[in-house]
Amino acid sequence: MHRSHISPCGGTETNRTAAAQRELVRRGPAVFDPELVKAMSEALDLAWNTMLAAHHVCTAGCLTDETRRKFALAIVDSARSGTRDRARLSESALRCLFPLGLDGVAPSNLHTSSQTRRG
């Protein structure tokens, strides 16, 4: 018997996992070399750490998994398009949620730790 966990965000864990798997199948298969997989993983961590440093609402509670999933899909799409640079892959992840930047900061500047907010 298969059990599914009811999520506080609505729906079930099973439904969200199935939806994520359907999304990957829809995009088609992809094969990446180990060096690019490492860059993609680092890009995901970089984008996520940027969001954590900004204390963005997408890093808390039920939005965490969905935000990371969207970041991962954006990075895969960017890598499929030929992007291999970790910073650019990270920017593609941030841009998928924030095409105009986060709090007025351009996506290309989001992952620099010395960035100060402009207001």
C-alpha positions as CSV (number, residue, x, y, z in Angstrom):
1,M,0.0,0.0,0.0
2,H,1.3,3.4,-1.0
3,R,0.9,6.3,1.5
4,S,1.3,9.9,0.7
5,H,2.1,12.7,3.2
6,I,-0.3,15.7,3.3
7,S,1.8,18.8,2.9
8,P,1.0,22.0,4.9
9,C,1.3,23.8,1.5
10,G,-1.6,21.9,0.0
11,G,-1.5,18.7,-2.0
12,T,0.6,15.7,-1.2
13,E,4.3,14.9,-1.2
14,T,3.5,12.2,-3.8
15,N,1.7,14.6,-6.1
16,R,4.5,17.1,-5.9
17,T,7.1,14.5,-6.6
18,A,5.1,13.1,-9.5
19,A,4.7,16.6,-10.9
20,A,8.4,17.2,-10.7
21,Q,9.2,13.9,-12.4
22,R,6.7,14.8,-15.2
23,E,8.3,18.1,-15.7
24,L,11.8,16.5,-16.1
25,V,10.3,14.0,-18.6
26,R,8.6,16.8,-20.6
27,R,12.0,18.5,-20.9
28,G,13.6,15.4,-22.3
29,P,16.7,13.5,-21.4
30,A,20.0,15.2,-20.8
31,V,23.5,13.9,-20.3
32,F,26.1,16.1,-18.7
33,D,29.8,15.5,-18.1
34,P,31.0,15.2,-14.5
35,E,32.7,18.7,-14.6
36,L,29.4,20.3,-15.6
37,V,27.4,18.4,-13.1
38,K,29.8,19.7,-10.4
39,A,29.3,23.3,-11.7
40,M,25.5,22.8,-11.8
41,S,25.5,21.6,-8.2
42,E,27.7,24.5,-7.1
43,A,25.4,26.9,-9.0
44,L,22.4,25.6,-7.1
45,D,24.2,26.0,-3.8
46,L,25.3,29.5,-4.8
47,A,21.7,30.6,-5.8
48,W,20.3,29.0,-2.6
49,N,22.8,30.7,-0.4
50,T,22.1,34.0,-2.0
51,M,18.4,33.6,-1.1
52,L,19.3,32.6,2.4
53,A,21.5,35.6,2.8
54,A,18.7,37.8,1.6
55,H,16.3,36.2,4.2
56,H,13.9,35.8,1.3
57,V,10.5,34.2,2.1
58,C,11.1,31.6,-0.6
59,T,13.7,30.0,1.7
60,A,11.2,29.2,4.5
61,G,8.5,26.7,5.2
62,C,6.7,25.1,2.3
63,L,8.3,27.2,-0.4
64,T,11.7,25.7,0.1
65,D,11.3,22.6,-2.0
66,E,9.5,24.4,-4.8
67,T,12.1,27.1,-4.9
68,R,15.0,24.7,-5.1
69,R,13.1,22.6,-7.7
70,K,12.6,25.7,-9.9
71,F,16.3,26.7,-9.4
72,A,17.4,23.2,-10.4
73,L,15.2,23.2,-13.5
74,A,16.5,26.6,-14.6
75,I,20.1,25.4,-14.2
76,V,19.4,22.3,-16.2
77,D,17.8,24.4,-19.0
78,S,20.7,26.8,-19.0
79,A,23.2,23.9,-19.1
80,R,21.3,22.4,-22.0
81,S,21.7,25.7,-23.8
82,G,25.4,25.5,-23.4
83,T,26.1,27.5,-20.3
84,R,29.0,25.9,-18.3
85,D,30.1,28.7,-16.0
86,R,28.9,28.3,-12.3
87,A,28.1,32.0,-11.8
88,R,26.0,32.2,-15.0
89,L,24.2,29.0,-14.1
90,S,23.4,30.5,-10.7
91,E,22.2,33.7,-12.3
92,S,19.9,31.7,-14.5
93,A,18.4,30.1,-11.4
94,L,17.8,33.4,-9.7
95,R,16.5,35.0,-12.8
96,C,13.8,32.3,-13.2
97,L,12.1,33.6,-10.0
98,F,13.3,37.2,-10.1
99,P,13.7,38.4,-13.8
100,L,14.1,42.0,-12.6
101,G,16.4,41.2,-9.7
102,L,15.9,40.6,-6.0
103,D,15.0,43.8,-4.0
104,G,16.2,45.9,-7.0
105,V,19.6,44.2,-7.2
106,A,20.5,42.9,-10.7
107,P,20.6,39.1,-10.8
108,S,24.3,39.2,-11.9
109,N,25.2,40.9,-8.6
110,L,23.0,38.7,-6.3
111,H,25.7,36.1,-5.5
112,T,28.5,38.5,-4.4
113,S,28.9,38.4,-0.7
114,S,30.1,42.0,-0.5
115,Q,26.9,43.3,-2.2
116,T,25.2,46.1,-0.2
117,R,21.5,46.8,-0.7
118,R,20.5,50.0,-2.4
119,G,17.3,51.6,-1.3
